[in-house]
Amino acid sequence: MLKKQQYQNPYKKIQPEISEPYTLIYLVRHCHPDYEQEDRVGDKSLPLSAVGITQANLLVKNKLGKLEIDRVYASEFVRAKQTAEIYAKKSGHKIKIDPRLNEIDWDNWYKMKYFKMTDKTRVKRVKGYRAMDKILSNYQDQSRRLLADYWLKNRNKKIVLFCHGNLIRSMVTGILNTDVVGFLSMEIYQSSVTKLVIDRDGYIKINYINSICHLPHRPAEDLFHFAISQ
């Protein structure tokens, strides 16, 4: 009788040895802001709308409230701080404001047409592509350093960063090492949660991106709406 061979994982030899303890980082995009006030108060002081407050309460009730969070950080922008405050009020956490979590300016990148192009064609035909990609590369470098800093200061902790869509996209695409096309192709919903896990030695995994399971309805996509309205 032939002896049954034990299954051998073909990737075992090249996989890193992942070691505990793990650091969990939850990236939360702020909830829906009151865009009608933008002209009066400006982008940085834009507060949450009534819809945004409802979203924030659902975020706390159905998602964050079920997690054993150790520390909470938020950007200086009012919409991110407000989202964090709704969670902090119910959880008892203190919020640490970090300007490094402020939104980044993507300028006119959304006007770039990139579909059905090879990399070489894109470089030739898309005006300013190299410049845009270099700017994004710098943002991604900053994002990687920021995540590394949070990891070093929060070993074996669960932390929440209340921040913004472009910053989260910069972090995720920085981990994935994508160019500006990857950045533009990613949507980050308002009120969404993205989970990162970093092991003892700094190996990082993206557990999920853009989770909105805490909301009863999927929020309206805002990327193309924004682009068309300009």
DAVEN-V603844 format. One record per residue. PHI is phi in whole degrees, -180 to 180 (NA if undefined). D_CENTER is the distance of its C-alpha to the mean C-alpha in Angstrom with 1 decimal. Layout:
# DAVEN-V603844
PHI_D_CENTER, PHI_D_CENTER
This chain:
# DAVEN-V603844
NA_55.0, -74_52.0, -77_49.5, -68_46.0, -74_43.6, -76_40.6, -65_37.3, -113_35.7, -70_32.0, -67_32.1, -98_28.8, -59_29.9, -69_31.4, -104_28.3, -76_25.7, -71_24.7, -80_26.1, -83_23.2, -127_24.2, -77_23.5, -83_22.6, -100_18.9, -108_16.1, -107_13.4, -120_10.1, -104_8.3, -95_4.9, -113_6.5, -78_6.6, -52_10.3, -81_13.0, -61_15.4, -88_17.2, -88_20.9, -63_21.1, -66_24.9, -96_24.8, -61_22.9, -63_26.1, -85_27.7, -106_25.1, 90_22.8, -64_19.0, -66_18.4, -100_20.6, -67_19.5, -86_19.8, -71_18.7, -84_21.0, -61_23.0, -64_20.8, -62_17.7, -65_19.8, -62_20.7, -59_17.1, -64_16.4, -66_19.5, -68_18.7, -59_15.3, -71_17.5, -66_20.4, -98_19.0, -132_16.0, -65_15.4, -66_19.2, -93_19.9, -104_18.0, -92_19.8, -80_17.4, -95_18.9, -142_17.1, -128_15.0, -126_13.5, -148_12.7, -75_12.8, -79_16.2, -69_15.6, -58_17.6, -64_15.3, -75_12.7, -63_15.8, -63_17.5, -60_14.8, -66_15.0, -65_18.7, -64_19.3, -70_17.8, -63_19.7, -62_22.9, -90_23.0, -100_22.0, 85_23.9, -77_21.1, -93_21.3, -100_18.3, -99_17.9, -83_17.0, -131_15.3, -62_15.6, -68_13.4, -92_10.4, -63_12.0, -65_11.0, -103_12.1, -92_14.9, -95_14.9, 52_18.5, -108_20.2, -61_18.2, -63_18.0, -80_21.8, -75_21.8, -94_23.5, -135_22.6, -73_23.6, 60_26.7, -128_26.8, -77_27.3, -59_25.7, -66_29.1, -66_29.6, -61_26.3, -60_27.2, -76_30.7, -95_30.0, -86_26.7, -65_27.6, 79_25.5, -59_23.3, -61_23.9, -66_23.1, -62_19.8, -66_18.9, -68_20.1, -62_18.1, -62_14.8, -58_16.1, -65_16.6, -61_13.1, -64_12.0, -61_14.8, -63_13.8, -66_10.3, -64_12.1, -65_14.7, -64_12.5, -63_11.1, -63_14.8, -66_16.0, -63_14.2, -63_15.4, -64_18.9, -91_19.2, -136_18.0, -58_19.8, 62_20.3, -118_18.3, -112_15.6, -127_13.4, -120_10.9, -112_8.8, -87_9.2, -146_7.7, -137_7.0, -59_6.1, -68_7.5, -66_6.2, -64_2.6, -62_5.3, -64_7.5, -64_6.2, -66_6.3, -70_9.4, -67_10.8, -66_11.0, -80_12.5, 60_14.6, -100_14.6, -91_16.2, -64_15.6, -65_16.6, -63_13.8, -62_11.4, -69_13.5, -84_13.8, -104_10.3, -103_9.8, -120_7.0, -72_9.5, -64_10.3, 78_10.6, -79_8.4, -123_7.4, -119_5.7, -111_8.4, -115_9.4, -124_13.1, -122_15.1, -85_18.9, -56_21.7, -99_22.0, 95_18.5, -72_17.9, -119_14.3, -129_13.4, -95_10.5, -74_12.1, -160_10.2, -126_7.5, 68_7.6, -73_10.5, -128_12.7, -65_15.8, -79_16.5, -96_17.4, -72_20.9, -133_20.1, -68_17.4, -68_16.3, -66_17.6, -63_15.7, -115_15.4, -67_14.9, -74_18.5, -61_19.9, -65_18.7, -65_20.1, -70_23.3, -77_24.0, -78_24.1
